[in-house]
């Protein structure tokens, strides 16, 4: 592990797409991620890293996907395959249980909720970069869903904007372990400054 300091003044935890459809039993996408999530200890690691970063005084940003509404993507010129699938299955539907926060991973007072992203990049067409800069943040730690889509796209763009990027390889999941391998062993090293486990990150967090 390459050591870096994570000061509370300059660091943010980005929690991406922590919806029931992804993370809760009965969610529309949970059956697709359950095996990988169980193998890496996703839910416990998310609980742990969110708790420990709160205790360290690190600010938490929630980076949510667009909550599906009737008509979404239907008249678009170029919806992506993922967007077509979201529309067909009505994933993260607004006003439905699947589009609500997982009860263990909900914004708390003092957290910042970013405008919803339409595709995979949490920066595209949102206020994420603006609000990170307004809070003096230049290091971001990414957790949530999915490792090879929204986490990777958001992390890549964060690097392009000049942020120090940390991935937590056991606080995310994907539809298969080969996708996890691609995200962390093949693609992640091209843009992330640190790729850690949850335990490795917690060991270097500032004391509360």
N, CA, C and O of each residue as an XYZ file, in Angstrom:
832
protein
N       0.841     -1.195      0.000
C       0.000      0.000      0.000
C       0.876      1.245      0.000
O       1.805      1.349      0.801
N       0.591      2.181     -0.881
C       1.278      3.457     -0.889
C       0.591      4.385      0.097
O      -0.610      4.634     -0.001
N       1.363      4.894      1.048
C       0.767      5.723      2.092
C       0.403      7.095      1.551
O       1.171      7.694      0.797
N      -0.743      7.582      1.926
C      -1.119      8.970      1.695
C      -1.926      9.424      2.895
O      -2.549      8.604      3.569
N      -1.923     10.708      3.167
C      -2.686     11.221      4.300
C      -4.066     11.653      3.822
O      -4.225     12.170      2.716
N      -5.050     11.433      4.670
C      -6.427     11.802      4.364
C      -6.906     12.764      5.445
O      -7.514     12.347      6.430
N      -6.633     14.040      5.258
C      -7.060     15.022      6.255
C      -8.537     15.316      6.086
O      -9.078     15.249      4.983
N      -9.178     15.642      7.189
C     -10.613     15.911      7.120
C     -10.916     17.187      6.344
O     -12.017     17.343      5.817
N      -9.956     18.097      6.270
C     -10.185     19.344      5.555
C     -10.166     19.166      4.046
O     -10.817     19.926      3.329
N      -9.432     18.173      3.549
C      -9.220     18.043      2.110
C      -9.798     16.778      1.495
O      -9.686     16.577      0.285
N     -10.417     15.919      2.307
C     -10.852     14.608      1.833
C     -12.373     14.489      1.887
O     -13.015     15.010      2.798
N     -12.936     13.799      0.902
C     -14.363     13.474      0.911
C     -14.557     12.008      0.562
O     -13.826     11.447     -0.254
N     -15.552     11.397      1.192
C     -15.999     10.056      0.820
C     -17.183     10.216     -0.128
O     -18.179     10.851      0.218
N     -17.074      9.644     -1.316
C     -18.168      9.669     -2.279
C     -18.902      8.335     -2.236
O     -18.338      7.298     -2.586
N     -20.155      8.365     -1.808
C     -20.987      7.161     -1.725
C     -21.897      7.160     -2.948
O     -22.793      7.995     -3.064
N     -21.662      6.225     -3.853
C     -22.310      6.231     -5.162
C     -23.452      5.214     -5.208
O     -23.247      4.025     -4.964
N     -24.649      5.694     -5.523
C     -25.804      4.843     -5.857
C     -26.173      3.851     -4.759
O     -26.330      2.659     -5.023
N     -26.309      4.335     -3.543
C     -26.616      3.434     -2.416
C     -28.124      3.226     -2.267
O     -28.710      3.535     -1.230
N     -28.729      2.702     -3.313
C     -30.169      2.490     -3.373
C     -30.548      1.056     -2.979
O     -29.734      0.134     -3.037
N     -31.815      0.907     -2.576
C     -32.328     -0.431     -2.273
C     -32.232     -1.381     -3.462
O     -31.942     -2.563     -3.279
N     -32.469     -0.889     -4.672
C     -32.414     -1.773     -5.836
C     -31.050     -2.416     -6.010
O     -30.950     -3.516     -6.553
N     -30.003     -1.748     -5.558
C     -28.655     -2.309     -5.630
C     -28.301     -3.136     -4.400
O     -27.708     -4.206     -4.532
N     -28.656     -2.657     -3.199
C     -28.027     -3.136     -1.973
C     -28.945     -3.901     -1.026
O     -28.474     -4.458     -0.034
N     -30.226     -3.939     -1.306
C     -31.162     -4.582     -0.380
C     -31.734     -5.870     -0.958
O     -31.966     -5.971     -2.163
N     -31.958     -6.843     -0.097
C     -32.641     -8.064     -0.506
C     -34.025     -7.693     -1.023
O     -34.793     -7.032     -0.325
N     -34.341     -8.110     -2.227
C     -35.580     -7.715     -2.874
C     -35.388     -6.614     -3.897
O     -36.299     -6.331     -4.675
N     -34.214     -5.982     -3.913
C     -33.914     -4.976     -4.914
C     -33.788     -5.601     -6.297
O     -33.412     -6.766     -6.429
N     -34.102     -4.827     -7.318
C     -34.130     -5.371     -8.673
C     -32.753     -5.835     -9.149
O     -32.658     -6.787     -9.924
N     -31.694     -5.180     -8.699
C     -30.355     -5.545     -9.137
C     -29.585     -6.362     -8.105
O     -28.503     -6.868     -8.402
N     -30.123     -6.495     -6.906
C     -29.415     -7.237     -5.862
C     -29.079     -8.668     -6.279
O     -27.969     -9.118     -5.996
N     -29.988     -9.419     -6.946
C     -29.611    -10.781     -7.348
C     -28.408    -10.824     -8.285
O     -27.698    -11.829     -8.327
N     -28.171     -9.762     -9.028
C     -27.045     -9.736     -9.962
C     -25.721     -9.443     -9.267
O     -24.661     -9.795     -9.784
N     -25.770     -8.806     -8.109
C     -24.536     -8.434     -7.406
C     -24.332     -9.213     -6.116
O     -23.270     -9.117     -5.502
N     -25.323     -9.976     -5.698
C     -25.285    -10.604     -4.373
C     -24.057    -11.489     -4.178
O     -23.422    -11.430     -3.126
N     -23.711    -12.312     -5.177
C     -22.589    -13.236     -5.004
C     -21.286    -12.474     -4.788
O     -20.523    -12.797     -3.878
N     -21.027    -11.473     -5.612
C     -19.804    -10.688     -5.462
C     -19.847     -9.878     -4.170
O     -18.858     -9.815     -3.439
N     -20.987     -9.261     -3.891
C     -21.123     -8.453     -2.671
C     -20.857     -9.293     -1.424
O     -20.217     -8.828     -0.480
N     -21.348    -10.526     -1.423
C     -21.138    -11.407     -0.282
C     -19.672    -11.810     -0.171
O     -19.112    -11.846      0.925
N     -19.056    -12.111     -1.310
C     -17.658    -12.555     -1.297
C     -16.718    -11.482     -0.756
O     -15.785    -11.793     -0.015
N     -16.954    -10.223     -1.117
C     -16.046     -9.150     -0.681
C     -16.475     -8.502      0.630
O     -15.755     -7.656      1.160
N     -17.639     -8.884      1.163
C     -18.120     -8.269      2.400
C     -18.602     -6.853      2.204
O     -18.402     -6.001      3.070
N     -19.232     -6.588      1.079
C     -19.607     -5.229      0.683
C     -20.380     -4.477      1.753
O     -19.967     -3.387      2.149
N     -21.481     -5.023      2.228
C     -22.355     -4.251      3.116
C     -21.660     -3.903      4.427
O     -21.760     -2.772      4.901
N     -20.961     -4.863      5.011
C     -20.238     -4.573      6.257
C     -19.126     -3.564      6.023
O     -18.884     -2.698      6.864
N     -18.449     -3.670      4.883
C     -17.379     -2.713      4.599
C     -17.927     -1.312      4.372
O     -17.322     -0.332      4.806
N     -19.072     -1.208      3.693
C     -19.691      0.101      3.537
C     -20.083      0.688      4.887
O     -19.833      1.863      5.156
N     -20.697     -0.131      5.733
C     -21.068      0.366      7.068
C     -19.832      0.848      7.816
O     -19.862      1.893      8.467
N     -18.754      0.089      7.722
C     -17.534      0.396      8.457
C     -16.883      1.677      7.955
O     -16.530      2.550      8.748
N     -16.722      1.792      6.636
C     -16.018      2.960      6.116
C     -16.835      4.227      6.300
O     -16.266      5.285      6.569
N     -18.150      4.150      6.163
C     -18.973      5.334      6.386
C     -18.901      5.753      7.842
O     -18.764      6.939      8.144
N     -18.994      4.786      8.749
C     -18.908      5.097     10.178
C     -17.565      5.718     10.543
O     -17.508      6.723     11.252
N     -16.488      5.112     10.055
C     -15.148      5.579     10.444
C     -14.809      6.928      9.814
O     -14.133      7.744     10.440
N     -15.263      7.175      8.596
C     -14.998      8.486      8.015
C     -15.808      9.561      8.733
O     -15.324     10.679      8.909
N     -17.023      9.245      9.146
C     -17.786     10.210      9.956
C     -17.035     10.529     11.245
O     -16.901     11.692     11.625
N     -16.545      9.480     11.916
C     -15.823      9.683     13.175
C     -14.563     10.518     12.958
O     -14.157     11.272     13.841
N     -13.943     10.384     11.781
C     -12.728     11.139     11.485
C     -13.016     12.570     11.050
O     -12.092     13.358     10.851
N     -14.290     12.908     10.903
C     -14.646     14.261     10.495
C     -14.562     14.501      9.007
O     -14.611     15.646      8.557
N     -14.437     13.424      8.229
C     -14.377     13.545      6.767
C     -15.792     13.718      6.224
O     -16.713     12.999      6.610
N     -15.944     14.677      5.328
C     -17.263     14.971      4.782
C     -17.700     13.878      3.809
O     -16.887     13.322      3.070
N     -18.998     13.584      3.826
C     -19.555     12.533      2.978
C     -20.471     13.157      1.927
O     -21.376     13.931      2.237
N     -20.204     12.795      0.684
C     -21.022     13.227     -0.446
C     -21.766     12.015     -1.001
O     -21.150     10.991     -1.297
N     -23.066     12.124     -1.141
C     -23.854     11.069     -1.774
C     -24.023     11.429     -3.245
O     -24.439     12.535     -3.593
N     -23.691     10.469     -4.095
C     -23.636     10.691     -5.546
C     -24.653      9.746     -6.187
O     -24.296      8.626     -6.553
N     -25.910     10.171     -6.331
C     -26.972      9.248     -6.737
C     -27.229      9.214     -8.242
O     -27.071     10.210     -8.948
N     -27.626      8.046     -8.697
C     -28.075      7.867    -10.074
C     -29.462      8.497    -10.239
O     -30.208      8.660     -9.274
N     -29.778      8.839    -11.466
C     -31.113      9.325    -11.793
C     -32.168      8.325    -11.313
O     -32.076      7.130    -11.592
N     -33.153      8.823    -10.600
C     -34.299      7.997    -10.229
C     -35.253      7.956    -11.433
O     -35.727      8.988    -11.907
N     -35.514      6.747    -11.906
C     -36.310      6.584    -13.121
C     -37.702      7.171    -12.962
O     -38.346      7.012    -11.925
N     -38.157      7.857    -14.016
C     -39.526      8.357    -14.096
C     -40.104      7.978    -15.453
O     -39.352      7.807    -16.412
N     -41.429      7.844    -15.554
C     -42.034      7.496    -16.839
C     -41.603      8.465    -17.938
O     -41.613      9.683    -17.755
N     -41.227      7.902    -19.075
C     -40.782      8.704    -20.207
C     -39.280      8.845    -20.316
O     -38.775      9.244    -21.365
N     -38.546      8.524    -19.245
C     -37.088      8.636    -19.292
C     -36.517      7.801    -20.432
O     -36.874      6.635    -20.601
N     -35.630      8.408    -21.209
C     -34.848      7.769    -22.267
C     -35.658      7.433    -23.529
O     -35.065      7.131    -24.564
N     -36.988      7.477    -23.469
C     -37.803      6.964    -24.568
C     -37.630      7.769    -25.849
O     -37.674      7.202    -26.941
N     -37.434      9.080    -25.735
C     -37.317      9.913    -26.933
C     -35.873     10.320    -27.218
O     -35.618     11.147    -28.093
N     -34.926      9.735    -26.475
C     -33.516     10.110    -26.645
C     -32.978      9.604    -27.979
O     -33.402      8.563    -28.482
N     -32.035     10.362    -28.541
C     -31.393      9.943    -29.779
C     -30.437      8.776    -29.543
O     -30.355      7.860    -30.361
N     -29.705      8.812    -28.406
C     -28.659      7.817    -28.196
C     -28.614      7.321    -26.750
O     -27.597      7.505    -26.081
N     -29.679      6.702    -26.248
C     -29.583      6.121    -24.913
C     -28.588      4.961    -24.926
O     -28.499      4.213    -25.900
N     -27.850      4.826    -23.835
C     -26.887      3.727    -23.756
C     -27.622      2.415    -23.492
O     -28.782      2.432    -23.080
N     -26.969      1.287    -23.722
C     -27.602      0.006    -23.385
C     -28.035     -0.065    -21.917
O     -29.092     -0.615    -21.606
N     -27.215      0.494    -21.015
C     -27.594      0.496    -19.602
C     -28.849      1.332    -19.370
O     -29.718      0.935    -18.593
N     -28.954      2.474    -20.028
C     -30.132      3.316    -19.855
C     -31.384      2.653    -20.417
O     -32.463      2.763    -19.835
N     -31.245      1.974    -21.533
C     -32.377      1.222    -22.081
C     -32.836      0.163    -21.092
O     -34.035     -0.021    -20.881
N     -31.870     -0.540    -20.478
C     -32.212     -1.580    -19.506
C     -32.864     -0.989    -18.262
O     -33.814     -1.558    -17.725
N     -32.351      0.157    -17.802
C     -32.948      0.830    -16.642
C     -34.395      1.193    -16.934
O     -35.275      0.973    -16.102
N     -34.642      1.750    -18.115
C     -36.005      2.117    -18.464
C     -36.922      0.920    -18.579
O     -38.078      0.977    -18.159
N     -36.417     -0.166    -19.145
C     -37.231     -1.367    -19.318
C     -37.612     -1.973    -17.964
O     -38.739     -2.433    -17.779
N     -36.664     -1.969    -17.022
C     -36.904     -2.592    -15.719
C     -37.359     -1.599    -14.666
O     -37.705     -1.987    -13.550
N     -37.361     -0.315    -15.018
C     -37.751      0.747    -14.083
C     -36.921      0.683    -12.801
O     -37.445      0.702    -11.687
N     -35.609      0.607    -13.005
C     -34.681      0.520    -11.886
C     -34.568      1.897    -11.214
O     -34.605      2.925    -11.889
N     -34.432      1.910     -9.889
C     -34.339      3.135     -9.085
C     -35.554      4.039     -9.345
O     -35.399      5.254     -9.468
N     -36.732      3.473     -9.427
C     -37.912      4.272     -9.757
C     -38.198      5.302     -8.665
O     -38.190      4.983     -7.476
N     -38.448      6.532     -9.087
C     -38.759      7.605     -8.162
C     -40.080      7.321     -7.454
O     -41.073      6.982     -8.098
N     -40.091      7.457     -6.147
C     -41.292      7.213     -5.360
C     -41.517      5.764     -4.996
O     -42.468      5.447     -4.282
N     -40.655      4.871     -5.476
C     -40.770      3.449     -5.158
C     -39.664      3.046     -4.188
O     -38.659      3.745     -4.054
N     -39.857      1.917     -3.518
C     -38.890      1.443     -2.527
C     -37.512      1.249     -3.137
O     -36.509      1.576     -2.501
N     -37.438      0.724     -4.355
C     -36.143      0.452     -4.982
C     -35.322      1.699     -5.226
O     -34.094      1.626     -5.275
N     -35.970      2.842     -5.379
C     -35.280      4.100     -5.602
C     -35.010      4.878     -4.333
O     -34.561      6.022     -4.393
N     -35.279      4.273     -3.176
C     -34.958      4.904     -1.893
C     -33.577      4.463     -1.432
O     -33.065      3.427     -1.858
N     -32.979      5.271     -0.549
C     -31.674      4.904      0.019
C     -31.791      3.610      0.817
O     -32.791      3.383      1.498
N     -30.773      2.769      0.730
C     -30.667      1.650      1.665
C     -30.658      2.235      3.071
O     -29.963      3.223      3.309
N     -31.400      1.663      4.007
C     -31.537      2.280      5.333
C     -30.230      2.454      6.094
O     -30.145      3.313      6.972
N     -29.215      1.664      5.780
C     -27.926      1.808      6.456
C     -27.020      2.835      5.789
O     -25.984      3.207      6.340
N     -27.411      3.291      4.606
C     -26.548      4.182      3.825
C     -27.351      5.376      3.332
O     -27.458      5.624      2.131
N     -27.911      6.108      4.287
C     -28.722      7.277      3.997
C     -27.969      8.547      4.383
O     -27.201      8.538      5.345
N     -28.177      9.630      3.655
C     -27.561     10.897      4.057
C     -27.995     11.313      5.455
O     -29.150     11.143      5.848
N     -27.047     11.858      6.188
C     -27.274     12.364      7.534
C     -27.066     13.876      7.543
O     -26.490     14.424      6.602
N     -27.528     14.558      8.594
C     -27.297     16.006      8.660
C     -25.812     16.327      8.489
O     -24.956     15.716      9.129
N     -25.527     17.276      7.632
C     -24.149     17.648      7.339
C     -23.585     16.985      6.092
O     -22.603     17.469      5.529
N     -24.191     15.881      5.650
C     -23.777     15.261      4.391
C     -24.273     16.107      3.223
O     -25.176     16.930      3.374
N     -23.678     15.894      2.079
C     -24.049     16.639      0.877
C     -24.576     15.663     -0.164
O     -23.924     14.665     -0.471
N     -25.753     15.947     -0.706
C     -26.354     15.104     -1.740
C     -26.223     15.822     -3.076
O     -26.732     16.928     -3.256
N     -25.538     15.181     -3.999
C     -25.262     15.747     -5.311
C     -26.466     15.523     -6.233
O     -27.250     14.595     -6.031
N     -26.599     16.368     -7.227
C     -27.652     16.167     -8.221
C     -27.458     14.820     -8.920
O     -26.331     14.356     -9.090
N     -28.554     14.206     -9.316
C     -28.518     12.862     -9.873
C     -27.824     12.844    -11.235
O     -28.038     13.725    -12.067
N     -26.985     11.818    -11.447
C     -26.334     11.647    -12.743
C     -27.178     10.726    -13.628
O     -27.789      9.769    -13.152
N     -27.196     11.035    -14.908
C     -28.041     10.313    -15.849
C     -27.422      9.013    -16.331
O     -28.141      8.086    -16.703
N     -26.106      8.933    -16.330
C     -25.454      7.758    -16.906
C     -24.523      7.135    -15.877
O     -25.006      6.535    -14.917
N     -23.190      7.252    -16.039
C     -22.250      6.583    -15.145
C     -21.336      7.546    -14.396
O     -20.877      7.227    -13.299
N     -21.069      8.700    -14.956
C     -20.125      9.640    -14.376
C     -20.836     10.579    -13.409
O     -21.717     11.340    -13.811
N     -20.454     10.525    -12.136
C     -21.088     11.361    -11.127
C     -20.818     12.842    -11.287
O     -21.477     13.665    -10.653
N     -19.841     13.197    -12.140
C     -19.546     14.605    -12.400
C     -20.349     15.170    -13.569
O     -20.630     16.368    -13.605
N     -20.720     14.319    -14.524
C     -21.346     14.801    -15.757
C     -22.746     15.351    -15.477
O     -23.611     14.643    -14.960
N     -22.956     16.618    -15.826
C     -24.258     17.280    -15.686
C     -24.738     17.347    -14.237
O     -25.942     17.361    -13.981
N     -23.797     17.387    -13.286
C     -24.147     17.519    -11.871
C     -23.319     18.642    -11.248
O     -22.535     19.306    -11.926
N     -23.507     18.837     -9.961
C     -22.786     19.878     -9.218
C     -21.675     19.301     -8.353
O     -21.224     19.957     -7.415
N     -21.225     18.083     -8.652
C     -20.241     17.430     -7.794
C     -18.920     18.189     -7.762
O     -18.404     18.472     -6.680
N     -18.367     18.521     -8.910
C     -17.089     19.232     -8.937
C     -17.201     20.582     -8.233
O     -16.325     20.951     -7.450
N     -18.254     21.303     -8.503
C     -18.454     22.616     -7.890
C     -18.490     22.520     -6.372
O     -17.833     23.302     -5.685
N     -19.252     21.565     -5.841
C     -19.406     21.476     -4.386
C     -18.163     20.909     -3.714
O     -17.850     21.294     -2.588
N     -17.449     20.010     -4.370
C     -16.169     19.567     -3.818
C     -15.212     20.756     -3.689
O     -14.574     20.933     -2.652
N     -15.116     21.551     -4.725
C     -14.218     22.705     -4.693
C     -14.663     23.721     -3.647
O     -13.820     24.316     -2.976
N     -15.951     23.929     -3.497
C     -16.451     24.877     -2.505
C     -16.108     24.448     -1.081
O     -16.051     25.282     -0.177
N     -15.882     23.169     -0.883
C     -15.522     22.661      0.442
C     -14.031     22.374      0.573
O     -13.598     21.774      1.557
N     -13.250     22.796     -0.406
C     -11.800     22.659     -0.312
C     -11.287     21.246     -0.452
O     -10.202     20.925      0.034
N     -12.059     20.393     -1.113
C     -11.701     18.975     -1.240
C     -10.797     18.757     -2.445
O     -11.097     19.238     -3.538
N      -9.695     18.038     -2.260
C      -8.882     17.629     -3.409
C      -8.546     16.136     -3.398
O      -7.811     15.663     -4.264
N      -9.082     15.391     -2.422
C      -8.934     13.942     -2.393
C     -10.311     13.310     -2.244
O     -11.097     13.695     -1.379
N     -10.588     12.332     -3.103
C     -11.883     11.653     -3.037
C     -11.666     10.155     -2.883
O     -10.783      9.568     -3.510
N     -12.491      9.550     -2.036
C     -12.510      8.099     -1.814
C     -13.846      7.607     -2.347
O     -14.897      8.086     -1.922
N     -13.817      6.650     -3.278
C     -15.048      6.203     -3.917
C     -15.480      4.844     -3.396
O     -14.692      3.900     -3.339
N     -16.768      4.767     -3.012
C     -17.376      3.502     -2.602
C     -18.792      3.450     -3.178
O     -19.366      4.477     -3.539
N     -19.338      2.248     -3.256
C     -20.704      2.098     -3.750
C     -20.740      1.250     -5.001
O     -19.987      0.286     -5.140
N     -21.629      1.621     -5.913
C     -21.955      0.740     -7.033
C     -21.875      1.463     -8.376
O     -22.091      2.674     -8.430
N     -21.581      0.775     -9.419
C     -20.901     -0.503     -9.544
C     -19.423     -0.247     -9.790
O     -19.057      0.822    -10.278
N     -18.575     -1.200     -9.465
C     -17.132     -0.987     -9.568
C     -16.688     -0.620    -10.969
O     -15.855      0.269    -11.148
N     -17.242     -1.299    -11.965
C     -16.759     -1.138    -13.346
C     -17.583     -0.158    -14.163
O     -17.325      0.009    -15.355
N     -18.568      0.495    -13.558
C     -19.364      1.482    -14.290
C     -19.278      2.833    -13.585
O     -18.386      3.627    -13.886
N     -20.186      3.103    -12.659
C     -20.236      4.441    -12.060
C     -19.012      4.769    -11.205
O     -18.543      5.907    -11.215
N     -18.489      3.792    -10.468
C     -17.285      4.053     -9.681
C     -16.115      4.364    -10.603
O     -15.391      5.337    -10.390
N     -15.932      3.538    -11.629
C     -14.810      3.758    -12.539
C     -14.966      5.060    -13.315
O     -14.007      5.823    -13.431
N     -16.156      5.328    -13.848
C     -16.359      6.542    -14.636
C     -16.163      7.792    -13.790
O     -15.559      8.762    -14.247
N     -16.666      7.775    -12.568
C     -16.516      8.927    -11.683
C     -15.066      9.100    -11.259
O     -14.565     10.224    -11.205
N     -14.389      8.000    -10.958
C     -12.990      8.079    -10.561
C     -12.088      8.564    -11.683
O     -11.181      9.364    -11.456
N     -12.336      8.081    -12.891
C     -11.533      8.527    -14.034
C     -11.667     10.041    -14.225
O     -10.676     10.743    -14.428
N     -12.892     10.523    -14.158
C     -13.097     11.947    -14.405
C     -12.554     12.786    -13.263
O     -12.056     13.889    -13.487
N     -12.645     12.276    -12.037
C     -12.041     12.987    -10.907
C     -10.552     13.186    -11.138
O     -10.020     14.268    -10.886
N      -9.875     12.140    -11.621
C      -8.454     12.269    -11.939
C      -8.235     13.332    -13.007
O      -7.319     14.145    -12.887
N      -9.063     13.338    -14.050
C      -8.921     14.328    -15.116
C      -9.061     15.753    -14.581
O      -8.434     16.678    -15.098
N      -9.876     15.927    -13.552
C     -10.094     17.247    -12.969
C      -9.026     17.619    -11.939
O      -9.033     18.732    -11.415
N      -8.109     16.695    -11.647
C      -7.006     17.002    -10.745
C      -7.159     16.515     -9.336
O      -6.358     16.884     -8.477
N      -8.175     15.684     -9.050
C      -8.357     15.145     -7.705
C      -7.443     13.937     -7.489
O      -7.112     13.216     -8.430
N      -7.050     13.734     -6.254
C      -6.412     12.487     -5.830
C      -7.529     11.469     -5.623
O      -8.484     11.731     -4.893
N      -7.408     10.311     -6.263
C      -8.492      9.327     -6.295
C      -8.084      8.062     -5.560
O      -7.029      7.489     -5.829
N      -8.936      7.626     -4.621
C      -8.759      6.348     -3.927
C      -9.958      5.455     -4.202
O     -11.104      5.876     -4.050
N      -9.684      4.212     -4.610
C     -10.720      3.194     -4.763
C     -10.636      2.219     -3.599
O      -9.542      1.842     -3.179
N     -11.784      1.812     -3.080
C     -11.827      0.751     -2.068
C     -12.391     -0.501     -2.719
O     -13.585     -0.583     -3.005
N     -11.522     -1.470     -2.947
C     -11.901     -2.613     -3.773
C     -12.850     -3.592     -3.092
O     -13.388     -4.478     -3.756
N     -13.070     -3.459     -1.783
C     -14.041     -4.330     -1.112
C     -15.232     -3.555     -0.569
O     -16.017     -4.096      0.210
N     -15.379     -2.287     -0.972
C     -16.551     -1.488     -0.610
C     -17.318     -1.118     -1.873
O     -17.941     -0.060     -1.961
N     -17.255     -2.009     -2.833
C     -18.006     -1.910     -4.075
C     -18.293     -3.330     -4.537
O     -17.825     -4.292     -3.927
N     -19.055     -3.463     -5.606
C     -19.335     -4.785     -6.173
C     -19.640     -4.616     -7.652
O     -19.722     -3.497     -8.160
N     -19.807     -5.742     -8.335
C     -20.135     -5.757     -9.754
C     -20.936     -7.019    -10.032
O     -21.191     -7.821     -9.133
N     -21.328     -7.184    -11.289
C     -22.145     -8.340    -11.638
C     -21.342     -9.633    -11.701
O     -21.929    -10.713    -11.760
N     -20.008     -9.550    -11.689
C     -19.173    -10.750    -11.726
C     -17.787    -10.406    -11.204
O     -17.402     -9.237    -11.173
N     -17.038    -11.425    -10.795
C     -15.693    -11.191    -10.282
C     -14.727    -10.782    -11.388
O     -13.741    -10.101    -11.111
N     -14.982    -11.178    -12.634
C     -14.084    -10.721    -13.689
C     -14.230     -9.215    -13.918
O     -13.262     -8.543    -14.277
N     -15.418     -8.694    -13.714
C     -15.605     -7.240    -13.793
C     -14.890     -6.543    -12.637
O     -14.316     -5.469    -12.821
N     -14.921     -7.139    -11.463
C     -14.187     -6.576    -10.320
C     -12.684     -6.580    -10.606
O     -11.986     -5.608    -10.317
N     -12.198     -7.672    -11.169
C     -10.781     -7.757    -11.507
C     -10.392     -6.678    -12.514
O      -9.358     -6.026    -12.371
N     -11.227     -6.499    -13.525
C     -10.941     -5.468    -14.524
C     -10.927     -4.085    -13.888
O     -10.073     -3.260    -14.210
N     -11.867     -3.832    -12.988
C     -11.971     -2.498    -12.375
C     -10.767     -2.175    -11.512
O     -10.304     -1.035    -11.505
N     -10.248     -3.159    -10.778
C      -9.222     -2.868     -9.779
C      -7.815     -3.288    -10.183
O      -6.843     -2.660     -9.763
N      -7.687     -4.328    -10.981
C      -6.355     -4.811    -11.362
C      -5.920     -4.301    -12.732
O      -4.727     -4.110    -12.969
N      -6.877     -4.079    -13.637
C      -6.530     -3.678    -14.993
C      -6.753     -2.188    -15.243
O      -5.850     -1.499    -15.717
N      -7.938     -1.690    -14.932
C      -8.276     -0.306    -15.261
C      -7.942      0.678    -14.151
O      -7.448      1.772    -14.425
N      -8.200      0.311    -12.918
C      -7.982      1.223    -11.803
C      -6.584      1.814    -11.736
O      -6.454      3.016    -11.503
N      -5.529      1.026    -11.929
C      -4.177      1.578    -11.842
C      -3.864      2.651    -12.886
O      -2.858      3.350    -12.759
N      -4.697      2.795    -13.904
C      -4.474      3.826    -14.907
C      -4.924      5.215    -14.457
O      -4.506      6.219    -15.034
N      -5.777      5.276    -13.426
C      -6.273      6.586    -13.007
C      -6.289      6.794    -11.496
O      -6.248      7.935    -11.037
N      -6.347      5.735    -10.724
C      -6.437      5.878     -9.265
C      -5.048      6.015     -8.654
O      -4.101      5.351     -9.074
N      -4.944      6.879     -7.667
C      -3.683      7.077     -6.962
C      -3.479      6.050     -5.852
O      -2.349      5.791     -5.439
N      -4.569      5.472     -5.374
C      -4.494      4.428     -4.347
C      -5.670      3.483     -4.548
O      -6.793      3.920     -4.800
N      -5.402      2.180     -4.435
C      -6.441      1.151     -4.495
C      -6.265      0.302     -3.248
O      -5.321     -0.483     -3.150
N      -7.174      0.460     -2.297
C      -7.004     -0.089     -0.959
C      -8.159     -0.997     -0.584
O      -9.187     -1.030     -1.260
N      -7.978     -1.730      0.497
C      -9.094     -2.374      1.172
C      -9.671     -1.390      2.189
O      -9.055     -0.377      2.518
N     -10.844     -1.711      2.666
C     -11.453     -0.870      3.704
C     -10.568     -0.803      4.938
O     -10.382      0.272      5.509
N     -10.024     -1.934      5.355
C      -9.167     -1.959      6.544
C      -7.920     -1.110      6.353
O      -7.496     -0.416      7.278
N      -7.328     -1.155      5.164
C      -6.135     -0.351      4.904
C      -6.446      1.135      4.968
O      -5.652      1.912      5.498
N      -7.574      1.532      4.441
C      -7.951      2.955      4.511
C      -8.171      3.373      5.955
O      -7.633      4.388      6.397
N      -8.961      2.597      6.696
C      -9.298      2.971      8.056
C      -8.034      3.113      8.898
O      -7.977      3.952      9.797
N      -7.032      2.305      8.612
C      -5.792      2.343      9.396
C      -5.059      3.675      9.251
O      -4.270      4.034     10.125
N      -5.304      4.422      8.158
C      -4.588      5.680      7.957
C      -5.500      6.900      8.073
O      -5.066      8.017      7.791
N      -6.751      6.708      8.482
C      -7.634      7.849      8.688
C      -7.213      8.636      9.926
O      -6.665      8.065     10.869
N      -7.466      9.947      9.928
C      -7.172     10.715     11.140
C      -8.031     10.268     12.296
O      -9.149      9.793     12.096
N      -7.526     10.412     13.494
C      -8.279     10.043     14.689
C      -9.428     11.026     14.886
O      -9.321     12.202     14.536
N     -10.529     10.529     15.451
C     -11.685     11.388     15.712
C     -11.313     12.482     16.672
O     -12.154     13.312     17.019
